[in-house]
Amino acid sequence: MEHDTLRTFAEIAAEGRVSSAQARAGAPVAVRPGRMLALAAVGFALTFWAWALLSPLGATLREELSLTAVQQSLAVAVPVVVGSLGRIPVGALTDRVGARRMFPVVSALTIVPVLYLGHLADSFAEVLVGGFFLGLGGTTFAIGIPFVNAWFPPERRGLALGVFGMGMGGTAISAFTTVQLAEAVRRSFPFDLVAVVLAIYAVVAYLLLRDRPDRPVSSGSVLARTMATLRMPAALQLSLLYAVAFGGFVAFSVYLPTYLTTAYGLERSDAALRTAGFVVLAVVMRPVGGWLSDRYHPVPVLVAVYAVVAVLALVAALELTLIPIGTIAFLGMAAALGAGSGAVFALVARLVPPERVGAVTGIVGAAGGLGGFFPPLVMGLVYGTLDDYTLGFVLLAATAALSALFTATAVRKRALR
């Protein structure tokens, strides 16, 4: 099995060149799908790094601006919801104009809120404004999915999309570096660094990124295509699944530093590093979920991961010792949520026509981000009211169990038609 996995990765990296006819249509003969996948994944990681800059600084913002627990949760959650909803128009635009235009533009525009938050925002209202526009960095997911989907054949798309999805590891970069760089250099340094990196990537993407010349191009207005996509039953089912899988990942990556410092009394840097470990494991498991879906089918993979999350959320609710029980519970959920995120988009590739993948990705991706918006607010409200997090984890367990049941029944019926 290990040999097969390595061979599959090698096949993706070495997928054939475009034809001379395609070259005349606007892409050079030397373009390789593996190279395009790598460029898209890097761009996704860098913009996600920017998107997640506020999360590790949540405790710092609370002290500096005298925020309540709910205000702190809102400050770090606003980029999540904006980045999520922004995927809907961005995905539809990508279907129309292509990723070669969208990736450089979005990367360059994200520099503005990054620098604003690093140098000018010094009140709760200003952080909210900066966080609102920082959400733009979270929209690149809806650019990369249709781009990668177009470059790979159906039997390879689950793994390819999972590899692209590893770009969500940008949140791990943020968790590993933001607090440490802010303390070691100056508070604005992480923001300055990200701004420079985004500028470099915008130039590189403009020069090297190429859309597949024969990719299907959608017609009609963005609004009309979005409304038509919302009427697709498959899009709504996929949105629900991704809201739980990826939304759970986003929620933990945003709120876990606060939870660990509050519930277990960890230092901020320690909590940030443990959160980074959670994110890294979820990132690594995303292509594994895609590969398992290519090999077996996304439905049984999703049923299994939701069941694992339900069980481990109940274990976390007990708030036993962080080492080893709490660590095992959180890392187990990281692995399951990462694999589940990869499996959902393997299912997208099976159920959605190629010319609508961008629009569906925008809606499904928005649902995933929104799924990550509400849990931090709920956890903050639960703790502020009960001085305890147990109810929040019980609600997560119930949601995951219902998702497993829904996947095994309604989704299975549609997927196996």
C-alpha positions, 0 to 999 in steps of 0.5 A, spaced: 500 500 500 505 504 501 508 503 494 502 504 491 501 511 495 508 513 493 507 511 485 500 515 485 504 521 488 509 520 483 504 520 477 501 526 479 507 530 479 509 527 472 502 528 469 503 529 461 505 535 458 499 539 454 499 538 447 502 543 441 494 545 440 493 547 447 500 551 447 497 555 441 491 556 445 495 560 450 499 555 455 506 553 453 508 546 452 512 545 458 506 546 463 505 540 467 499 539 472 504 537 477 507 544 477 501 547 477 498 544 483 505 546 487 504 553 485 497 553 487 498 549 493 503 554 495 499 560 494 493 557 498 498 556 504 501 563 503 494 567 503 492 562 509 498 564 513 495 571 512 488 569 513 490 566 520 494 572 523 489 574 528 488 567 531 495 566 535 494 574 537 487 573 540 490 573 548 494 579 546 489 583 543 484 581 549 490 584 554 492 590 550 484 592 548 481 590 554 476 585 550 471 580 553 471 573 552 466 574 546 469 580 543 476 576 543 472 570 539 469 575 535 475 579 533 479 572 531 472 569 527 471 575 523 476 574 518 473 567 518 466 568 516 468 574 511 473 569 507 468 564 507 462 568 504 467 571 499 468 564 496 462 564 493 463 570 488 470 568 488 469 561 486 464 563 480 469 568 478 474 563 477 470 559 473 469 565 468 476 568 468 481 563 471 486 562 476 491 565 473 488 572 474 485 571 480 491 568 484 495 574 483 489 579 484 487 576 491 494 575 493 496 582 492 489 585 495 490 581 501 497 585 503 492 592 504 489 589 510 495 585 513 499 592 513 493 595 516 492 590 522 500 590 523 501 598 523 494 602 524 489 598 528 489 599 535 482 599 537 477 593 537 473 597 532 479 597 527 481 590 528 474 588 526 475 592 520 482 590 518 479 583 520 473 584 515 478 585 509 483 580 511 478 575 510 479 576 502 485 571 504 481 566 505 477 566 499 483 563 495 481 556 496 475 557 491 480 559 486 485 553 487 480 547 487 477 548 480 484 550 477 487 543 480 480 539 478 481 542 471 488 539 470 487 532 473 483 526 470 477 523 475 481 517 478 487 522 480 483 528 483 481 526 490 489 525 491 490 532 487 485 536 491 488 533 497 495 535 496 492 542 494 488 542 500 495 541 504 495 549 503 491 550 509 497 548 513 498 556 512 494 556 519 500 552 522 505 557 519 501 562 523 501 558 529 508 557 529 511 563 528 506 569 529 507 570 537 514 568 537 516 573 531 512 578 535 515 577 541 522 576 538 522 582 533 516 587 534 509 586 534 508 588 527 514 584 524 509 578 522 505 582 518 510 585 514 513 579 513 507 576 510 506 582 506 512 581 503 511 574 501 504 575 498 507 581 494 513 576 491 507 570 490 503 575 486 508 576 481 510 569 481 503 567 480 502 572 474 508 569 471 508 562 471 501 560 473 497 557 467 489 555 466 488 549 462 487 551 455 481 547 454 478 548 461 470 548 461 468 556 462 461 558 465 457 563 461 452 567 464 452 572 470 455 570 477 449 571 480 445 567 476 450 561 476 450 562 484 443 561 484 443 555 480 448 552 484 444 553 490 438 549 487 443 543 486 441 538 492 448 535 491 451 542 493 447 543 499 449 536 502 456 537 500 456 544 504 453 540 510 459 535 510 464 540 509 461 545 514 463 540 519 469 537 517 473 543 515 469 548 519 471 543 525 478 544 523 478 552 522 474 552 529 480 548 533 485 552 529 482 559 531 480 557 538 484 552 541 490 557 543 485 560 547 482 554 550 488 551 552 491 557 556 484 558 559 482 550 561 489 548 562 493 554 564 498 553 558 503 559 556 501 562 550 507 560 546 506 553 548 498 553 546 500 556 540 505 550 538 500 545 540 495 548 536 500 548 530 501 541 531 494 540 531 494 544 524 500 540 521 497 533 523 490 535 519 494 538 513 498 531 512 491 527 513 487 531 508 491 528 502 490 521 505 483 522 505 483 524 498 487 518 496 482 513 501 476 516 497 480 515 490 481 508 492 475 506 496 469 511 496 468 518 499 462 515 503 465 510 507 471 515 509 466 520 511 462 516 515 468 513 519 471 520 520 465 523 523 464 517 528 471 518 530 470 526 531 464 524 535 467 519 540 473 523 541 469 530 542 466 526 548 473 524 551 475 532 550 469 534 554 471 530 560 477 535 561 482 529 563 489 530 563 492 534 557 498 529 557 496 524 554 489 523 554 487 530 552 493 530 547 490 524 544 483 526 543 485 533 540 490 529 535 485 524 533 480 529 531 485 533 527 487 527 523 479 525 522 477 532 520 483 533 515 481 526 512 474 528 512 476 535 508 479 531 503 474 526 502 469 531 501 472 534 495 473 527 492 466 527 493 465 534 489 469 531 483 465 525 483 458 529 483 459 536 480 460 537 472 467 540 471 464 547 468 460 548 475 466 546 480 468 553 481 461 555 483 460 549 487 467 550 491 465 557 493 458 555 496 461 549 499 468 552 501 463 558 504 459 553 508 466 550 511 468 557 513 462 558 516 462 552 520 468 554 523 465 561 525 460 559 530 464 554 534 469 559 537 463 564 539 459 558 542 465 556 546 466 563 548 459 564 550 459 557 554 465 559 558 463 566 559 456 563 562 458 556 565 465 557 566 466 550 563 467 548 556 464 541 557 457 543 553 461 545 547 464 539 546 458 535 547 455 539 542 460 538 537 460 530 538 452 530 537 453 534 530 459 529 528 454 523 530 448 526 526 453 528 520 455 520 520 448 518 520 446 523 514 452 521 510 451 513 511 443 515 508 442 521 504 449 522 501 450 515 500 444 514 496 446 520 491 453 518 491 451 511 489 446 513 483 
